[in-house]
Amino acid sequence: MKISIISLSIILLMLVLAGCTGNAVYLKTDKKYDKTDYKNIKIYSITNPSENYEIIGYVSTYSSDANREGERLRNNLKKQAAKYGADAIIGFKLNIAISGGGGAQGVAVKFLP
């Protein structure tokens, strides 16, 4: 019976870890902006788009199964940035490891009028 409980615990732990995802945000400003719609956030791989902007902070998201979740990682990143009022993410990077894990990161910015 004891072996069955240990085996079941190990299998449950493996299932939980197989679908791990997470997010991180590092804010650079104390300014508060209204939340934006994540669907409208632009993503740039460059760090200097033609519009003037203010940096809100660094956003990142990761998944243990990034091979199949590139679009989901991109949307999670946009959702994190939208919470803080971002209009765009600059310096976007999508990293996928050989093991299948990986993440997306960039800098959330607010365009200036």
DATAKA-V746309 format. One line per field, one symbol per residue. ss: DSSP state (a for helix, b for strand, c for the rest). phi: phi as a letter, one per 20 degrees, with the letter a starting at -180 (. if undefined). psi: psi as a letter, one per 40 degrees, with the letter a starting at -180 (. if undefined). A space follows every 50 residues. Layout:
ss = ???
phi = ???
psi = ???
//
This chain:
ss = caaaaaaaaaaaaaaaaaccbbbbbbbccccccccccaaacbbccccccc ccbbbbbbbbbbbccaaacaaaaaaaaaaaaaaccccbbbbbbbbbcccc cbbbbbbbbbbcc
phi = .fffffffffffffffffdfcacbccedcefddfgdegfefedceedbff efbdferecbbbbfcfgdcgffffffffffffgdnfdbcdmfcddcegfo fracbrdfcdfef
psi = ddddddddddddddddddfhiiiihhheieihiiiihddehihheiegie iiihhdahiiiiiefddefddddddddddddddeeidihifhhhhhided iaiiiahhihhi.
//
